[in-house]
Amino acid sequence: MTLDDGTPLWGFGNRFLLEHPRRVSVQFSRRTMEAEWPAIEEQLEDYLEQGYVFVSPFISPFEQRVLREVVERGGRAIRLTHRFFGEKYKPGGRFFDLCAAGRLLELSVAGAFPRFARLDRAACLLLNAVTGGVATTQWSQQRG
């Protein structure tokens, strides 16, 4: 798949999640506070009840927490990464099991990065931009 801006994507898992009519972008700052979790969890529950697919690189602690909750509650997700998917690539552990169950799609946007690029701020910003392009609904908490 190629995004409108020409960014190539490679995937592993349930590609039909890209066509799901309800996809939500998950983006939380590293500065998100624990006191904000109850409100996040309430909104997460609403999205899960409506059958949304959660789209994110799941990098920040709260994004990772959302992914854990989605998995535990039987939800589905599209996880973006900057890593290259070689010809024999397969996700490890629970991510492999989720892909096999049709609950996860891993998307690589590695074509937009130099090979073996580290995950710095610029990479995170690009991953979040691609996330917005893949999702249909924006769910984020931005902090200065």
Secondary structure, DSSP 8 states (H G I E B T S, - for coil): -B-TTS-B-EEEE-GGGGG-S-EEEEEE-TT--GGGHHHHHHHHHHHHHTT-EEEE---SHHHHHHHHHHHHTT-EEEEEESS---TT----HHHHHHHHTTSEEEEE-GGGS-TT----HHHHHHHHHHHHHH-SEEEEE---
